[in-house]
């Protein structure tokens, strides 16, 4: 293990993305990234997500994380946040919803933690 990561599991809400995680999650991260780099993948995914999962060789766990849009589960699994945005864009989901989901909070509760003026 990387010396800099020793004891990291003791910090709640910390999910290091190291070489092992990168290798294990390459399929799902590559799949989600392809929603940006290959525009033709977007309508294909919306029309036939299961076929796209199959062609990408995703595991059942990876497929389920995407099916459920399980933002917290994706972060725990090792999905890169920036590729999570790609799938969210297809659904019209704003980043704040992803952030709230990663914290297992409602959007309303999450927004209460932000230092922003209230809407009038």
ZALUM-421942 format. One record per residue: x, y, z of N, C-alpha, C in turn; residue in three letters. Coordinates in steps of 0.05 Angstrom, whole numbers, plus 5000, padded with zeros to 4 digits. Layout:
BEGIN
XYZXYZXYZAla
...
END
This chain:
BEGIN
501749765000500050005000501850255000Unk
500850454988502150714987502350825015Unk
504650905024505151005051503251245056Unk
502751405036501051645040498151565046Unk
497351325040494651235044494251075069Unk
496351025084496150865109494251005128Unk
492250865137490250965156488051135144Unk
488051155118486051325104483151225109Unk
482850955113480150845118478950945143Unk
480551065161479451175186478151445183Unk
478551565159477351825154474751775140Unk
472451825154469851775143469451935117Unk
468351815097467751945072470051965053Unk
472251825059474651825042474851565026Unk
474951585000475051354983477451384964Unk
479751304972482151354955481851214928Unk
482851344907482851244880485751184874Unk
486650944879489450864874489550684850Unk
491950574845492350414821490550164821Unk
490250034845488549804846485649864839Unk
484650084850481850164844481650234815Unk
483650374805483550454777483350224758Unk
484850014763484849774746482149634749Unk
481149614774478649464778476249614766Unk
476349874765474050034755474450144727Unk
476450044713476950154687474550114668Unk
473249884669471049834650468850044654Unk
467850074679465650254684466450544678Unk
468850624686469650904681469950954651Unk
471050764637471350794608468550804594Unk
466750634604464050634593462750904597Unk
462851014621461551264627462951494612Unk
465551484610466951694595466151694566Unk
465551464555464851444527462251594521Unk
460751654541458251814536458952104528Unk
461452184533462352454524463952434499Unk
465752244498467652224476466452114450Unk
464251974453462951854430459951924431Unk
459252154419456452244421454352044411Unk
455151864393453251664384452551464406Unk
454151444427453551264449451151354465Unk
450651614466448551714483445751614475Unk
444951644450442251544443442151234444Unk
444451104438444550814440444050724468Unk
445350864487444950794515442050844524Unk
440951064517438251134525436250934514Unk
436750834489434950644476435350364486Unk
437850284492438350004500440649994520Unk
440150074545442450064564443549784568Unk
441849584569442749314574444649224552Unk
443949284527445749204505448349354507Unk
448349604515450849754518452549644541Unk
451149564563452649434585454049184575Unk
452549024560453648774550456048814532Unk
455749004513457949054495460449164510Unk
459949304531462249424547463449214566Unk
462048984570463148784588462948854617Unk
460949024624460649104652459648874669Unk
460648874694459748664713456848724721Unk
455548534734452848584743452748804764Unk
454748814781454949034801455149304788Unk
456849324768457149574753454649664739Unk
453249464727450749524713448749624733Unk
448549494756446549574776447149854787Unk
449649924791450250194800449250404780Unk
449650344755448750534734445650534732Unk
444450294732441550284730440250444752Unk
441250424776440050554800440950844802Unk
442850924786444151194789444851214819Unk
446251014829447051004857449651154860Unk
449351424864451651594865453651524887Unk
452551474911454251404933455551134928Unk
454050944918455250684911457450704890Unk
457050874871459050914850461651024862Unk
461451224879463851334892465251124909Unk
463650974924464850764941466250554923Unk
465050494901466150294883468750384869Unk
468950654865471350764852470850894826Unk
468250964821467651104796468651394799Unk
469851494779470851764779468551964777Unk
468552164794466352354795465752474767Unk
467852544753467552674727466052504707Unk
466352244709464852074690462052024700Unk
461652044726458952024737457252254725Unk
458452484722457052714710456052644682Unk
457452474668456752414640454052274639Unk
453652084656451151934657448852104668Unk
449552274687447552454698446552654677Unk
448252744660447452934639445352814621Unk
445552554616443552424599440752434611Unk
440652444638438152444652437352734659Unk
439052924653438453204661438753254690Unk
440553094703440953114732443253314737Unk
442653524753444853714760446853604780Unk
449153724780451353634798450453634828Unk
448853824836448053834864446553574873Unk
445053454855443653204861445652984865Unk
447752984848449852784851451352814878Unk
452053064884453353124910451753024933Unk
449153094933447353004954447252704956Unk
447052574933446952284932449452154943Unk
451752274937454352174947454452184977Unk
452952374989452852405018450452265030Unk
448852135014446351995023444452195036Unk
444252435023442452645033440452715011Unk
438252835020436452945000437653194989Unk
436753284966437753524954437253764973Unk
434953764985434253985004436253995027Unk
436753765040438653755062441453835053Unk
442253745030444953815020445154115016Unk
443154235004443254514998443354685023Unk
442254585045442454725071445354745081Unk
447054565071449854575080451554755063Unk
450454865042451955045024451755325033Unk
453755475029453855755036452955925012Unk
450355905006449256054984446756204993Unk
446156434980443756574988441256414981Unk
439256454997436656324992435356444968Unk
433856274953432356374930430056544939Unk
429456744924427256924932424856884914Unk
END
